Amino acid sequence: MWLITTLIAAIIVTALLVIISKPERYKLHQLSLMLWGAGIMILVDHVLGYEGGEFLEMRTDGAITNGVVLGIVMLIPVFILWEIMLLTSKRKESVSKR
């Protein structure tokens, strides 16, 4: 399910990228690229590690046993990195306007 969670987030951000009139203000291109990259990496991991049975598992064997919760936890660092990118770009813009 973490694959589905990541791909849903990538689709939503890509839709926002198309809808919002000034996506460069929010750096949605970078966020979309990060989410699609993560989704493709997870898909490749699933394909290479597939040994039969369910392809999309609801439960995991790790510390986080719920697949949806794992997907959300995996998205948190991506959004944190995106927020850092936004803050640093805003800081650079305010310094250059002085």
One Martini backbone bead per residue (centre of mass of N, CA, C, O) as a GRO file, in nm:
protein
   98
    1MET     BB    1   0.051   0.066  -0.012
    2TRP     BB    2   0.292   0.266  -0.038
    3LEU     BB    3   0.267   0.294  -0.340
    4ILE     BB    4  -0.014   0.420  -0.355
    5THR     BB    5   0.038   0.664  -0.171
    6THR     BB    6   0.261   0.790  -0.347
    7LEU     BB    7   0.098   0.808  -0.616
    8ILE     BB    8  -0.128   0.989  -0.508
    9ALA     BB    9   0.054   1.226  -0.432
   10ALA     BB   10   0.166   1.269  -0.719
   11ILE     BB   11  -0.107   1.325  -0.857
   12ILE     BB   12  -0.194   1.568  -0.687
   13VAL     BB   13   0.054   1.750  -0.746
   14THR     BB   14   0.021   1.747  -1.054
   15ALA     BB   15  -0.259   1.877  -1.053
   16LEU     BB   16  -0.168   2.138  -0.909
   17LEU     BB   17   0.035   2.220  -1.127
   18VAL     BB   18  -0.193   2.269  -1.341
   19ILE     BB   19  -0.392   2.461  -1.178
   20ILE     BB   20  -0.186   2.647  -1.086
   21SER     BB   21  -0.063   2.954  -1.196
   22LYS     BB   22   0.205   2.953  -0.975
   23PRO     BB   23   0.413   2.691  -0.923
   24GLU     BB   24   0.700   2.826  -0.869
   25ARG     BB   25   0.635   2.943  -0.588
   26TYR     BB   26   0.599   2.627  -0.466
   27LYS     BB   27   0.773   2.406  -0.604
   28LEU     BB   28   0.609   2.165  -0.759
   29HIS     BB   29   0.815   2.035  -0.942
   30GLN     BB   30   0.994   1.913  -0.719
   31LEU     BB   31   0.777   1.754  -0.570
   32SER     BB   32   0.687   1.582  -0.807
   33LEU     BB   33   0.963   1.455  -0.865
   34MET     BB   34   0.999   1.319  -0.588
   35LEU     BB   35   0.737   1.144  -0.595
   36TRP     BB   36   0.789   0.993  -0.862
   37GLY     BB   37   1.059   0.876  -0.777
   38ALA     BB   38   0.952   0.716  -0.536
   39GLY     BB   39   0.742   0.549  -0.692
   40ILE     BB   40   0.944   0.410  -0.883
   41MET     BB   41   1.123   0.281  -0.666
   42ILE     BB   42   0.898   0.110  -0.537
   43LEU     BB   43   0.818  -0.045  -0.790
   44VAL     BB   44   1.093  -0.177  -0.839
   45ASP     BB   45   1.104  -0.317  -0.565
   46HIS     BB   46   0.851  -0.490  -0.609
   47VAL     BB   47   0.939  -0.636  -0.867
   48LEU     BB   48   1.219  -0.754  -0.762
   49GLY     BB   49   1.071  -0.876  -0.479
   50TYR     BB   50   0.890  -1.073  -0.617
   51GLU     BB   51   0.742  -1.406  -0.481
   52GLY     BB   52   0.457  -1.392  -0.469
   53GLY     BB   53   0.142  -1.311  -0.431
   54GLU     BB   54   0.106  -1.019  -0.306
   55PHE     BB   55   0.176  -0.701  -0.432
   56LEU     BB   56  -0.029  -0.545  -0.237
   57GLU     BB   57   0.033  -0.474   0.087
   58MET     BB   58  -0.109  -0.414   0.412
   59ARG     BB   59   0.130  -0.568   0.541
   60THR     BB   60   0.420  -0.573   0.745
   61ASP     BB   61   0.746  -0.670   0.894
   62GLY     BB   62   0.801  -0.421   1.039
   63ALA     BB   63   0.755  -0.166   1.260
   64ILE     BB   64   0.542  -0.099   1.039
   65THR     BB   65   0.244  -0.281   0.969
   66ASN     BB   66   0.108  -0.057   0.807
   67GLY     BB   67   0.097   0.045   0.478
   68VAL     BB   68  -0.026   0.332   0.499
   69VAL     BB   69   0.150   0.441   0.726
   70LEU     BB   70   0.414   0.397   0.576
   71GLY     BB   71   0.352   0.592   0.343
   72ILE     BB   72   0.326   0.844   0.520
   73VAL     BB   73   0.608   0.827   0.652
   74MET     BB   74   0.757   0.847   0.370
   75LEU     BB   75   0.643   1.147   0.305
   76ILE     BB   76   0.757   1.336   0.523
   77PRO     BB   77   1.051   1.394   0.415
   78VAL     BB   78   0.958   1.522   0.150
   79PHE     BB   79   0.801   1.762   0.279
   80ILE     BB   80   1.037   1.873   0.440
   81LEU     BB   81   1.224   1.930   0.202
   82TRP     BB   82   1.029   2.119   0.056
   83GLU     BB   83   1.012   2.331   0.284
   84ILE     BB   84   1.311   2.402   0.280
   85MET     BB   85   1.311   2.502  -0.011
   86LEU     BB   86   1.109   2.732   0.035
   87LEU     BB   87   1.259   2.889   0.259
   88THR     BB   88   1.526   2.939   0.102
   89SER     BB   89   1.399   3.089  -0.140
   90LYS     BB   90   1.270   3.321   0.023
   91ARG     BB   91   1.532   3.423   0.147
   92LYS     BB   92   1.674   3.490  -0.122
   93GLU     BB   93   1.460   3.693  -0.220
   94SER     BB   94   1.483   3.895   0.022
   95VAL     BB   95   1.788   3.955  -0.016
   96SER     BB   96   1.776   4.052  -0.323
   97LYS     BB   97   1.574   4.306  -0.260
   98ARG     BB   98   1.783   4.489  -0.085
   0.00000   0.00000   0.00000
